[in-house]
Amino acid sequence: AGGAGFVEVRPHHGGHPLGGYADDRVVVDCMAEAFNRANGLDLKTDRQAHRRRTQAAVRAKSELSSRLETSINLPFITADQTGPKHLEVSLTRAKFEQLTQDLTERCRQPFLEALKDAGLSPQQINEVVLVGGSTRMPVIQQLVKDLCGGKEPHKGVNPDEVVAIGAAIQA
């Protein structure tokens, strides 16, 4: 909230465990379960496979911010007595949003608590600046829009750099 030529920044409540890592873990587990169903092998105990699945999950999540579907292909993810095994999974944005629905919903309460602590209603918010890579996800942007009475979140700054920029301004 602020008047003409005046910017007032209010602190927020955060849900640190709700960041990108939580979404990544959901995709990592989804890949392992799909692989297990297809091959009868459990990748959850394979540290090397876990690292590759995590890298693929981060990439897939990023792609789903601008696309409706992505393919995850990890050749030679493991091997058994019959030879090498490959992980191939297709993931849609809708499926990803379904898998992470509980994480998205858990973002609602910290937002409402921040409003309450600031003594503001959604109608009094002029602008919301999204912080962190997960705010690129369309489902998070829609949640913010819904919680702000239909106002679009501000997209004029890089969500990965906004904290550093704010700290530099404060310094």
C-alpha positions as CSV (number, residue, x, y, z in Angstrom):
1,A,0.0,0.0,0.0
2,G,1.3,3.5,-0.7
3,G,0.4,6.9,-2.1
4,A,1.6,8.5,-5.3
5,G,5.3,8.5,-5.5
6,F,5.6,6.5,-2.3
7,V,6.4,2.8,-2.1
8,E,5.8,0.9,1.1
9,V,7.2,-2.6,1.3
10,R,5.6,-4.9,3.8
11,P,7.3,-8.0,5.2
12,H,5.8,-11.3,4.4
13,H,5.2,-14.6,6.0
14,G,7.0,-17.4,4.3
15,G,6.7,-21.1,4.0
16,H,10.3,-22.0,3.5
17,P,9.6,-25.7,3.0
18,L,7.2,-24.7,0.3
19,G,9.9,-23.6,-2.2
20,G,11.0,-25.3,-5.3
21,Y,12.7,-28.1,-3.5
22,A,9.3,-29.5,-2.3
23,D,7.9,-29.4,-5.8
24,D,11.1,-31.1,-7.1
25,R,10.8,-33.9,-4.6
26,V,7.2,-34.6,-5.7
27,V,8.4,-35.0,-9.3
28,V,11.4,-37.1,-8.3
29,D,9.1,-39.5,-6.4
30,C,6.7,-39.6,-9.3
31,M,9.5,-40.6,-11.7
32,A,10.6,-43.3,-9.3
33,E,7.1,-44.7,-9.0
34,A,6.5,-44.7,-12.7
35,F,9.8,-46.5,-13.3
36,N,9.0,-49.0,-10.6
37,R,5.6,-49.8,-12.2
38,A,7.2,-50.2,-15.6
39,N,10.3,-52.1,-14.6
40,G,9.8,-53.6,-11.1
41,L,12.9,-51.8,-9.9
42,D,13.0,-49.3,-7.0
43,L,15.1,-46.2,-7.8
44,K,14.5,-44.6,-4.5
45,T,17.6,-46.2,-2.9
46,D,20.0,-45.4,-5.8
47,R,21.8,-42.2,-4.9
48,Q,23.2,-41.7,-8.5
49,A,19.8,-42.2,-10.0
50,H,18.3,-39.8,-7.4
51,R,20.7,-37.0,-8.4
52,R,19.8,-37.5,-12.1
53,R,16.1,-37.6,-11.3
54,T,16.4,-34.4,-9.3
55,Q,18.2,-32.6,-12.1
56,A,15.5,-33.8,-14.5
57,A,12.7,-32.7,-12.1
58,V,14.1,-29.2,-11.9
59,R,14.3,-29.0,-15.7
60,A,10.8,-30.4,-16.1
61,K,9.3,-28.0,-13.6
62,S,10.9,-25.1,-15.4
63,E,9.6,-26.2,-18.8
64,L,6.1,-26.6,-17.4
65,S,6.1,-23.0,-16.5
66,S,5.9,-22.1,-20.2
67,R,4.7,-25.4,-21.8
68,L,1.7,-27.7,-21.2
69,E,3.8,-30.9,-21.4
70,T,7.4,-32.1,-21.1
71,S,9.2,-35.3,-21.6
72,I,11.7,-36.7,-19.1
73,N,14.3,-39.0,-20.6
74,L,17.1,-40.5,-18.5
75,P,18.9,-43.2,-20.5
76,F,20.9,-45.8,-18.5
77,I,19.3,-44.7,-15.2
78,T,20.1,-48.2,-13.8
79,A,20.7,-51.8,-14.9
80,D,19.6,-55.2,-13.9
81,Q,20.6,-58.7,-15.0
82,T,18.8,-58.1,-18.3
83,G,20.8,-55.0,-19.1
84,P,20.5,-51.2,-18.9
85,K,17.2,-49.5,-18.1
86,H,16.0,-46.2,-19.2
87,L,13.5,-43.8,-17.6
88,E,11.1,-42.2,-20.0
89,V,8.1,-40.2,-18.5
90,S,5.8,-37.6,-19.9
91,L,4.6,-35.0,-17.5
92,T,1.8,-32.5,-18.2
93,R,1.3,-29.2,-16.4
94,A,-2.1,-30.4,-15.2
95,K,-0.5,-33.6,-13.7
96,F,2.2,-31.6,-12.1
97,E,-0.3,-29.2,-10.6
98,Q,-2.3,-32.1,-9.3
99,L,0.8,-33.7,-7.7
100,T,1.7,-30.4,-6.0
101,Q,-1.8,-29.2,-5.1
102,D,-1.3,-29.6,-1.4
103,L,2.0,-27.6,-1.5
104,T,0.2,-24.9,-3.5
105,E,-2.7,-24.8,-1.1
106,R,-0.3,-24.5,1.9
107,C,0.9,-21.1,0.4
108,R,-2.6,-19.7,1.1
109,Q,-2.2,-19.4,4.9
110,P,1.1,-17.5,5.0
111,F,-0.3,-15.0,2.5
112,L,-3.4,-14.5,4.7
113,E,-1.3,-14.1,7.8
114,A,0.9,-11.5,6.2
115,L,-2.2,-9.5,5.2
116,K,-3.5,-9.7,8.8
117,D,-0.2,-8.7,10.3
118,A,0.1,-5.8,7.9
119,G,-3.5,-4.7,8.7
120,L,-4.5,-4.8,5.1
121,S,-7.3,-6.3,3.0
122,P,-6.7,-7.7,-0.5
123,Q,-8.4,-4.6,-1.9
124,Q,-5.8,-2.4,-0.3
125,I,-2.8,-4.1,-2.1
126,N,-1.6,-2.1,-5.0
127,E,1.0,-4.5,-6.2
128,V,2.5,-7.9,-5.3
129,V,6.1,-8.7,-6.3
130,L,6.7,-12.4,-6.5
131,V,10.0,-13.7,-5.1
132,G,11.7,-17.0,-5.9
133,G,11.8,-19.3,-8.9
134,S,8.6,-21.1,-7.9
135,T,6.6,-17.9,-8.5
136,R,7.1,-18.5,-12.2
137,M,4.7,-21.4,-12.0
138,P,1.3,-20.5,-13.5
139,V,-0.6,-22.1,-10.6
140,I,1.2,-20.0,-8.0
141,Q,0.6,-16.8,-10.1
142,Q,-3.1,-17.7,-10.3
143,L,-3.2,-18.3,-6.5
144,V,-1.8,-14.9,-5.9
145,K,-4.2,-13.3,-8.3
146,D,-7.1,-15.1,-6.6
147,L,-6.0,-14.0,-3.2
148,C,-5.5,-10.4,-4.3
149,G,-9.1,-10.0,-5.7
150,G,-8.1,-10.6,-9.3
151,K,-5.0,-8.3,-9.4
152,E,-2.2,-9.7,-11.6
153,P,1.1,-10.2,-9.8
154,H,3.9,-7.8,-10.9
155,K,6.2,-9.4,-13.4
156,G,8.7,-6.6,-14.0
157,V,11.5,-8.0,-12.0
158,N,13.4,-11.3,-12.1
159,P,12.0,-13.4,-9.1
160,D,15.5,-14.9,-8.6
161,E,17.1,-11.4,-8.2
162,V,14.4,-9.4,-6.4
163,V,15.7,-10.2,-2.9
164,A,19.3,-9.2,-3.8
165,I,18.0,-6.0,-5.4
166,G,15.9,-5.2,-2.3
167,A,18.9,-5.8,0.0
168,A,21.1,-3.6,-2.2
169,I,18.5,-0.8,-2.0
170,Q,18.2,-1.1,1.8
171,A,22.0,-1.0,2.2
